[in-house]
Amino acid sequence: MKKLLKKYGHIWVCGYILLYLPYFFWLESVITDNYKIMHVALDDVIPFSEYFIVPYMIWFFYVSGAVLYFFFTDKQDYFRLCTFLFIGMTISMMICTFYPNGTDLRVEVDPNKNVFCYLVQMIHNSDTPANVFPSIHVYNSLGVHISVMNSERLRNHKWVRRSSFIIMVAICMSTVFLKQHSVVDVTGAMVLAYVMYQFVYGNAYVLSHRAERQKVTG
C-alpha cells in the first residue's frame, strides 16, 4: 500500500472534480434565464452540422485520456496539465457565477433523422444553453494540446502531436457548428488559455521548477 501511495499519491489533484461537478450542476440549475446572450453576427454565418457531434463527444476521451496518460507516465506534465485545466475551469465558473451568460443559437433537431441528430438531442437534453462563456470545451482542448506539445516524452512522437492538433481543432470547430457556443465563447477560451499558458508553461514557471529539480539532484 505504501508503495502504491508513493507511486500514485498524486491522484489527489483529481479530487478537484469532486468540487467542480457539484458546483457546475448547481450553477446549471439556478441560472436558467435572465442571462447575457452571447451572440455575434459571425455566428449566423456558420451553418449547423450534426456531424460535428463526433469530435464534440471525443472531447471527453481526449481530455480524460491526456490526464490519465500523464498521470501514469510523467508527474510533472500531469501537474502542469491539471493546473492549467483546473484553474481555468474555476475561472470559467466564477465568470458564469458573477456574469450569467448563455446562448440562443441552438436549433431544433429531429432525433429520428440519424444517429448524429439523436446524439445532439441527447446533449440538448442534458446540457442547458447557459454558462457558455468562456467555452470549457475549447479551453480544455487547447490545454491538452499545449500539454502534448510541451511534453518531453512526446517530443519525438510526431504522429501523436499532429493527431492531437487535428482533434483539438475539430473539437473547437464542433462547438460553433453544433451551435453549442458563440464565436465569443471560443475567443474567450482562447484568451484565457493564452493567459494560463504564460502562467503554467511560461519561462518563469519552467525555470523555477528546473532549478528545484537541480537542487534535489545535486
C-alpha positions as CSV (number, residue, x, y, z in Angstrom):
1,M,0.0,0.0,0.0
2,K,2.8,2.4,0.9
3,K,4.4,1.7,-2.5
4,L,1.2,2.5,-4.3
5,L,0.7,5.7,-2.3
6,K,4.2,6.8,-3.1
7,K,3.8,5.9,-6.8
8,Y,0.3,7.2,-7.4
9,G,-0.2,9.6,-4.5
10,H,-0.5,12.5,-6.9
11,I,-4.0,11.3,-7.7
12,W,-5.2,13.7,-5.0
13,V,-5.2,16.5,-7.6
14,C,-8.1,15.0,-9.4
15,G,-10.1,15.4,-6.2
16,Y,-10.9,18.8,-7.7
17,I,-13.5,17.2,-9.9
18,L,-15.5,16.3,-6.7
19,L,-15.7,20.0,-6.0
20,Y,-16.2,21.2,-9.6
21,L,-19.0,19.0,-10.7
22,P,-21.5,19.7,-7.8
23,Y,-20.9,23.4,-8.3
24,F,-21.3,23.1,-12.1
25,F,-24.6,21.3,-11.8
26,W,-25.8,23.8,-9.1
27,L,-25.0,26.6,-11.4
28,E,-26.8,24.9,-14.2
29,S,-29.9,24.6,-12.0
30,V,-30.0,28.2,-10.8
31,I,-29.0,30.1,-14.0
32,T,-31.9,29.3,-16.3
33,D,-32.9,32.8,-17.6
34,N,-32.1,36.5,-17.3
35,Y,-28.6,36.0,-18.5
36,K,-26.4,37.8,-21.1
37,I,-26.9,36.3,-24.6
38,M,-23.5,35.5,-26.3
39,H,-24.3,36.1,-29.9
40,V,-22.5,37.9,-32.7
41,A,-23.1,38.3,-36.5
42,L,-20.5,35.7,-37.4
43,D,-22.5,33.0,-35.5
44,D,-25.3,33.4,-38.0
45,V,-23.0,32.7,-40.9
46,I,-21.8,29.4,-39.5
47,P,-24.1,26.6,-40.6
48,F,-25.4,23.9,-38.2
49,S,-24.0,20.4,-38.8
50,E,-24.9,17.5,-36.7
51,Y,-21.9,15.5,-37.8
52,F,-19.7,17.7,-35.6
53,I,-21.2,15.8,-32.6
54,V,-18.4,13.2,-33.2
55,P,-15.5,15.5,-32.3
56,Y,-17.7,17.2,-29.7
57,M,-18.1,13.9,-27.8
58,I,-14.5,12.8,-28.4
59,W,-13.6,15.7,-26.2
60,F,-14.5,13.6,-23.1
61,F,-11.9,11.0,-24.1
62,Y,-9.4,13.5,-25.3
63,V,-9.2,15.3,-22.0
64,S,-9.5,12.4,-19.6
65,G,-7.1,10.3,-21.8
66,A,-4.5,13.0,-21.6
67,V,-4.8,13.3,-17.8
68,L,-4.6,9.6,-17.4
69,Y,-1.6,9.3,-19.7
70,F,0.5,11.9,-17.9
71,F,-0.7,10.5,-14.5
72,F,1.0,7.2,-15.3
73,T,4.0,8.5,-17.3
74,D,5.1,11.9,-16.1
75,K,4.2,13.6,-12.8
76,Q,5.5,17.0,-13.9
77,D,3.4,17.1,-17.1
78,Y,0.4,15.7,-15.1
79,F,0.6,18.5,-12.5
80,R,1.1,21.2,-15.2
81,L,-1.9,19.9,-17.2
82,C,-4.1,19.7,-14.1
83,T,-3.0,23.2,-13.0
84,F,-3.9,24.5,-16.5
85,L,-7.3,22.8,-16.6
86,F,-8.5,23.2,-13.1
87,I,-7.6,26.9,-12.6
88,G,-9.1,27.7,-16.0
89,M,-12.3,25.8,-15.2
90,T,-12.6,27.6,-11.9
91,I,-12.1,31.0,-13.5
92,S,-14.8,30.0,-16.0
93,M,-17.2,29.0,-13.3
94,M,-16.6,32.3,-11.5
95,I,-17.2,34.3,-14.7
96,C,-20.5,32.4,-15.1
97,T,-21.4,33.0,-11.5
98,F,-20.9,36.7,-11.5
99,Y,-21.7,37.4,-15.1
100,P,-24.5,34.9,-16.0
101,N,-24.4,34.1,-19.7
102,G,-25.9,31.8,-22.2
103,T,-26.7,31.2,-25.9
104,D,-29.8,31.4,-28.1
105,L,-28.1,29.7,-31.1
106,R,-29.4,26.2,-30.6
107,V,-31.6,24.8,-33.4
108,E,-34.2,22.1,-33.2
109,V,-33.1,18.7,-34.4
110,D,-35.1,15.6,-35.3
111,P,-33.6,12.8,-33.3
112,N,-35.1,10.3,-35.7
113,K,-33.3,11.8,-38.7
114,N,-30.0,10.0,-38.0
115,V,-27.7,8.8,-35.1
116,F,-25.9,12.2,-35.2
117,C,-29.1,14.2,-34.6
118,Y,-30.0,11.7,-31.9
119,L,-26.8,12.4,-30.1
120,V,-27.2,16.1,-30.5
121,Q,-30.6,15.9,-28.9
122,M,-29.1,13.9,-26.0
123,I,-26.7,16.8,-25.4
124,H,-29.5,19.3,-25.6
125,N,-31.5,17.3,-23.0
126,S,-28.5,17.0,-20.6
127,D,-26.8,20.4,-21.0
128,T,-28.6,23.8,-20.7
129,P,-27.8,26.7,-23.0
130,A,-26.5,28.7,-20.0
131,N,-22.9,29.1,-18.7
132,V,-21.2,29.1,-22.0
133,F,-18.5,31.8,-21.7
134,P,-15.7,31.0,-21.9
135,S,-16.1,27.6,-23.6
136,I,-14.7,24.8,-21.4
137,H,-14.8,22.5,-24.4
138,V,-12.4,24.8,-26.2
139,Y,-10.3,25.8,-23.2
140,N,-9.6,22.2,-22.1
141,S,-8.9,21.1,-25.7
142,L,-6.3,23.8,-26.0
143,G,-4.9,22.8,-22.6
144,V,-4.5,19.2,-23.7
145,H,-2.8,20.1,-26.9
146,I,-0.5,22.5,-25.2
147,S,0.5,19.8,-22.7
148,V,1.2,17.4,-25.6
149,M,3.4,19.9,-27.4
150,N,5.3,20.8,-24.2
151,S,5.9,17.2,-23.2
152,E,9.5,16.0,-23.5
153,R,8.2,12.4,-23.6
154,L,6.1,13.1,-26.7
155,R,8.6,15.4,-28.4
156,N,9.7,12.7,-30.9
157,H,6.2,11.3,-31.4
158,K,5.2,13.5,-34.3
159,W,2.1,11.4,-35.1
160,V,0.8,12.0,-31.6
161,R,1.4,15.7,-31.8
162,R,-0.2,16.0,-35.2
163,S,-3.2,13.9,-34.2
164,S,-3.7,16.0,-31.1
165,F,-3.7,19.2,-33.2
166,I,-6.3,17.8,-35.6
167,I,-8.5,16.6,-32.7
168,M,-8.2,19.9,-30.9
169,V,-9.2,21.9,-34.0
170,A,-12.1,19.6,-34.7
171,I,-13.4,19.9,-31.1
172,C,-13.1,23.7,-31.2
173,M,-15.0,23.8,-34.5
174,S,-17.7,21.5,-33.2
175,T,-18.7,23.9,-30.5
176,V,-19.8,26.5,-33.1
177,F,-21.1,24.1,-35.8
178,L,-23.3,22.4,-33.3
179,K,-24.5,25.9,-32.1
180,Q,-23.4,25.0,-28.5
181,H,-21.3,28.1,-28.3
182,S,-20.9,31.5,-29.9
183,V,-17.6,32.7,-31.5
184,V,-17.4,34.9,-28.5
185,D,-17.2,31.9,-26.2
186,V,-14.4,30.4,-28.3
187,T,-12.5,33.6,-28.4
188,G,-12.8,34.0,-24.6
189,A,-11.5,30.5,-24.1
190,M,-8.5,31.2,-26.4
191,V,-7.7,34.4,-24.4
192,L,-7.9,32.5,-21.1
193,A,-5.8,29.7,-22.5
194,Y,-3.1,32.2,-23.6
195,V,-3.0,33.8,-20.1
196,M,-2.8,30.4,-18.4
197,Y,-0.1,29.3,-20.8
198,Q,2.1,32.1,-19.6
199,F,1.5,31.1,-16.0
200,V,1.9,27.3,-16.4
201,Y,4.2,26.9,-19.3
202,G,6.0,30.3,-19.3
203,N,9.7,30.7,-18.8
204,A,9.4,31.8,-15.2
205,Y,7.5,28.6,-14.3
206,V,9.8,26.3,-16.2
207,L,13.0,27.8,-14.9
208,S,11.9,27.8,-11.3
209,H,10.9,24.2,-11.4
210,R,14.1,23.3,-13.3
211,A,16.1,25.0,-10.5
212,E,14.2,23.0,-7.9
213,R,15.0,19.7,-9.7
214,Q,18.7,20.6,-9.9
215,K,18.8,21.3,-6.1
216,V,17.2,17.9,-5.5
217,T,19.5,16.0,-7.8
218,G,22.5,18.0,-6.6
